[in-house]
Amino acid sequence: MLKRRLGKTGIEVSEVAFGCVEIGMPYGIGVEGPEDMLTEKEAIELLNLAVDSGINFFDTARMYGKSEDIIGKAFKNRRHEVVIATKCVHLLDGQGKLPPKGKIKGIIKKSLLDSLKKLQTDHVDLFMLHQATPEILDEEEIINTFAQLKEKGLFRATGVSSYTTEVSKKAINSGFWNILQLPFNLMDQRQGELFKEAEKKGVGIVVRSVLLKGLLSDKGVNLHPALSKVEKHIANYNKLLDGRYYNLPALATKFALSFPEVSAVLIGIDKKKYLEEALGTVDGVYLDKETLKQLGEMAYPDPEFINLPYWDKMNWLR
């Protein structure tokens, strides 16, 4: 497993980051409840197998159910071998408003301390804002609190989980945030325009949604009627695979890793099979310029429609 620098943090991470939401809560196509998930014992075994196989980067969040608790149990005796990223609780309420001035610090601090307790560690490597918005990034109390907690050694680097190019640009230009986790994939390539600027500012890029919650795999068929155009578009990528030795998930992963500004690609893994596929994909061979150009021209024509949270809300991924 090759490793890359995580921006200017001094941290080196495996090209594949193990996405831990699936081991903590029902998530993804076809996962309706705990009965469709790994048991805690199975999840711990899978996490340790990932480390033994060369993956050192694990991404979780306070909002990911039992994920942090399971990671803590898995790595309590091998903490030095892994890089752990977690995210703060959501800071906006149901009306999209921030807490009153003076209360934000306590919420962030409690979230981090709760995470450290669950993870059975005295620090995390990366502490991130979860689903950041322009309003969140503009709030000085948030930045000051992150700075103070970092100064205490409770985490090594700051990060922002972004959904829009607007938020990503603000994070890159702020000069404060070290890492940016953003959506980028074959269908929605809008955030790729920010890669060069992020590298210039020393901000590490971690790509998520690379497989579009599994749609860029063999699960991208027989979709909800509202996603019929998406399904037809995905079929075009499969045509491109003729004569190649890898499948659609590998193409999608290699696409993201072919950009040198990308530090790691976040892949949700909840089965040994998916771990093995991810390991087989990151073989140090990237896509050539001609293929990258071709795939760049094959982005979905209406990228605003590629909105996983909205699709979830509408139950289109069930």
C-alpha positions in Angstrom: 0.0 0.0 0.0 1.5 3.3 -1.1 1.3 6.3 1.1 1.0 10.0 0.4 1.6 13.2 2.3 -1.5 14.7 4.0 -1.0 18.3 2.9 1.6 20.0 5.0 0.6 18.2 8.2 3.7 15.9 8.3 1.3 12.9 8.4 1.6 10.2 5.8 -1.6 8.2 4.9 -2.4 5.2 2.8 -3.9 5.9 -0.5 -7.0 4.2 0.7 -8.7 5.6 3.7 -11.0 3.1 5.4 -14.5 4.8 5.7 -16.0 3.6 9.0 -19.6 4.8 8.8 -20.8 1.4 7.7 -19.4 -0.4 10.7 -21.2 2.0 13.1 -24.7 2.5 11.6 -26.9 1.3 8.8 -25.6 3.0 5.7 -25.6 2.4 2.0 -27.7 0.7 -0.6 -29.5 -2.4 0.7 -28.6 -1.8 4.3 -31.8 -1.4 6.2 -30.8 -2.1 9.8 -28.4 -3.8 12.2 -29.2 -7.2 10.7 -27.5 -6.1 7.5 -24.3 -5.0 9.3 -21.2 -6.7 10.6 -21.3 -7.7 14.2 -18.9 -5.8 16.5 -16.5 -8.8 16.5 -16.5 -9.0 12.7 -15.9 -5.3 12.4 -13.0 -5.4 14.8 -11.5 -8.2 12.8 -11.9 -6.3 9.6 -10.3 -3.2 10.9 -7.3 -5.1 12.1 -7.1 -7.0 8.8 -7.0 -3.6 7.1 -4.0 -2.5 9.2 -2.3 -5.8 8.6 -2.8 -5.2 4.8 -1.2 -1.7 4.8 -4.1 0.7 5.4 -3.3 3.2 8.1 -6.0 5.9 7.6 -9.4 5.5 9.3 -12.2 8.0 9.0 -15.1 8.2 11.5 -17.3 10.8 13.2 -19.2 11.4 16.4 -22.4 11.0 14.3 -21.5 7.5 13.0 -23.3 5.4 15.6 -21.0 2.9 17.2 -18.1 3.5 14.8 -15.8 5.3 17.3 -16.5 2.7 20.0 -15.6 -0.2 17.7 -12.4 1.6 16.4 -11.3 2.2 20.0 -11.7 -1.5 20.8 -9.9 -2.5 17.6 -6.9 -0.2 18.0 -6.4 0.3 21.7 -3.2 -1.8 21.6 -1.9 -0.5 18.2 -2.8 3.1 18.2 0.7 4.1 17.0 0.1 2.2 13.7 -3.0 4.1 12.6 -4.1 7.6 11.6 -7.5 8.4 12.9 -9.8 11.2 11.7 -13.0 12.0 13.4 -15.6 14.8 13.0 -17.4 17.1 15.4 -21.1 16.8 16.0 -23.2 18.8 13.6 -23.2 22.4 14.8 -26.4 23.6 13.1 -29.8 22.9 14.6 -32.9 21.7 12.7 -33.5 25.2 11.4 -30.0 25.6 10.2 -28.9 27.9 12.9 -25.7 27.9 15.0 -25.9 27.8 18.8 -25.9 31.1 20.7 -22.5 32.8 21.1 -20.6 31.4 24.0 -22.1 27.9 23.8 -20.3 26.7 20.6 -17.0 26.1 22.4 -18.5 23.8 25.0 -20.3 21.8 22.2 -17.1 21.3 20.2 -15.0 20.5 23.3 -17.6 17.9 24.5 -17.8 16.3 21.1 -14.0 15.9 20.9 -13.7 14.6 24.5 -16.5 12.1 23.9 -14.7 11.0 20.7 -11.4 10.5 22.5 -13.1 8.4 25.2 -14.8 6.2 22.7 -11.6 5.9 20.6 -9.6 5.0 23.8 -6.9 7.5 22.9 -5.5 10.8 24.2 -5.6 12.5 20.8 -6.8 12.1 17.2 -4.7 12.9 14.2 -7.4 14.9 12.4 -10.4 16.6 13.9 -12.9 17.9 11.4 -16.0 20.0 11.0 -18.9 17.8 9.8 -20.9 19.2 6.9 -19.5 22.7 7.1 -21.3 25.7 5.7 -20.2 29.2 4.9 -21.8 30.4 8.2 -19.8 27.8 10.2 -16.5 28.8 8.5 -17.2 32.5 9.2 -17.7 31.9 12.9 -14.7 33.0 14.9 -15.6 31.1 18.0 -15.4 27.9 16.0 -11.9 28.7 14.7 -10.7 29.9 18.1 -12.0 26.7 19.8 -10.3 24.4 17.3 -7.1 26.4 17.7 -7.2 26.1 21.5 -7.9 22.4 21.5 -5.2 21.8 18.9 -2.7 23.8 21.1 -3.6 21.4 24.0 -2.4 18.5 21.8 -5.9 16.9 21.5 -5.4 16.6 17.8 -2.7 17.1 15.2 -4.5 18.7 12.3 -7.7 20.6 11.5 -10.1 19.6 8.8 -13.3 20.5 7.0 -15.9 18.1 5.5 -17.3 20.0 2.6 -20.2 19.4 0.2 -20.0 22.4 -2.1 -17.2 24.3 -4.0 -18.2 27.4 -2.1 -17.3 25.9 1.2 -14.2 24.2 -0.1 -12.9 27.6 -1.5 -13.5 29.3 1.8 -11.7 26.5 3.7 -8.7 26.6 1.3 -8.4 30.4 1.5 -8.9 30.7 5.2 -5.3 29.7 6.0 -6.5 27.8 9.1 -7.8 24.4 7.9 -5.2 21.8 7.1 -7.3 19.2 5.4 -10.4 19.2 3.1 -12.6 16.2 2.7 -14.8 16.7 -0.4 -16.9 14.8 -2.9 -15.3 14.0 -6.2 -16.1 11.2 -8.6 -16.6 10.2 -12.2 -20.1 11.7 -12.2 -19.5 14.9 -10.3 -16.0 16.4 -10.9 -16.7 20.0 -9.9 -14.4 20.1 -6.9 -11.5 19.0 -9.1 -11.0 22.7 -10.2 -9.8 23.4 -6.6 -7.1 20.8 -6.4 -4.3 23.0 -7.6 -5.1 25.9 -5.3 -5.4 23.5 -2.3 -2.0 22.1 -3.1 -0.5 25.6 -3.5 -1.9 26.5 0.0 -0.7 23.3 1.5 -4.2 21.9 2.2 -4.5 18.1 1.9 -7.3 16.7 -0.1 -9.2 13.6 0.9 -11.8 12.5 -1.6 -15.1 10.9 -0.5 -18.1 9.7 -2.5 -15.7 8.2 -5.0 -18.1 5.3 -5.6 -21.2 7.4 -5.1 -22.4 5.3 -2.2 -21.9 2.1 -4.2 -23.6 3.3 -7.4 -20.3 3.2 -9.3 -20.2 -0.6 -8.9 -22.4 -3.5 -9.7 -25.1 -1.8 -7.5 -25.7 0.9 -10.0 -28.5 -1.0 -11.7 -32.3 -1.3 -11.2 -32.3 2.0 -9.4 -35.3 4.1 -8.4 -37.1 5.6 -11.4 -36.0 9.1 -10.3 -32.4 8.0 -11.0 -33.0 6.4 -14.4 -30.8 9.0 -16.2 -28.1 8.4 -13.6 -28.3 4.7 -14.3 -28.0 5.1 -18.0 -25.0 7.4 -17.5 -23.2 4.9 -15.3 -23.7 2.3 -18.0 -21.5 4.4 -20.3 -18.5 3.9 -17.9 -19.0 0.2 -18.1 -18.6 0.4 -21.9 -15.2 2.1 -21.3 -14.0 -1.0 -19.4 -13.8 -3.2 -22.5 -10.3 -4.6 -22.7 -9.2 -3.4 -19.3 -8.2 -5.7 -16.5 -10.3 -3.9 -13.8 -13.9 -3.2 -13.0 -16.0 0.0 -12.5 -15.1 0.6 -8.8 -11.4 0.3 -9.7 -11.8 2.7 -12.5 -13.6 5.2 -10.2 -10.9 4.8 -7.5 -8.0 5.1 -10.0 -9.6 8.2 -11.5 -9.4 10.0 -8.2 -5.9 8.7 -7.3 -4.6 9.8 -10.7 -4.7 13.4 -9.4 -1.4 13.9 -7.5 -3.0 16.6 -5.3 -5.2 13.9 -3.7 -3.8 12.5 -0.5 -6.2 9.6 -0.1 -9.5 8.2 -1.3 -12.1 7.4 1.3 -13.8 4.0 0.6 -16.6 2.6 2.8 -15.6 -0.9 3.7 -17.9 -3.3 5.6 -17.0 -6.6 4.0 -13.7 -8.5 3.5 -14.5 -8.6 -0.2 -14.6 -4.8 -0.4 -11.3 -4.6 1.5 -9.7 -7.0 -0.9 -11.1 -5.1 -3.9 -9.7 -1.8 -2.6 -6.3 -3.4 -2.0 -6.2 -4.8 -5.5 -7.1 -1.4 -7.0 -4.3 0.6 -5.4 -1.4 -1.1 -7.3 0.6 2.1 -8.1 -0.8 2.1 -11.6 -2.8 5.3 -12.4 -4.8 6.3 -15.5 -3.0 7.8 -18.5 -3.7 11.4 -19.7 -5.8 10.2 -22.6 -8.1 8.2 -20.3 -8.3 11.0 -17.8 -9.3 13.4 -20.5 -11.9 11.1 -21.8 -13.4 10.6 -18.3 -13.3 14.3 -17.7 -15.6 14.7 -20.7 -17.9 12.0 -19.3 -19.0 13.8 -16.2 -22.7 13.9 -15.6 -24.2 16.8 -17.5 -26.2 18.0 -14.5 -23.9 17.7 -11.5 -26.2 19.7 -9.2 -28.5 16.6 -9.4 -25.7 14.4 -7.9 -26.8 15.0 -4.3 -26.5 11.9 -2.1 -28.0 13.5 1.1 -31.1 14.6 -1.0 -31.4 11.1 -2.6 -31.3 9.6 0.9 -33.9 11.9 2.1 -36.1 11.0 -0.8 -35.5 7.2 -0.2 -34.1 6.8 -3.7 -31.3 4.6 -2.5 -33.3 2.0 -0.8 
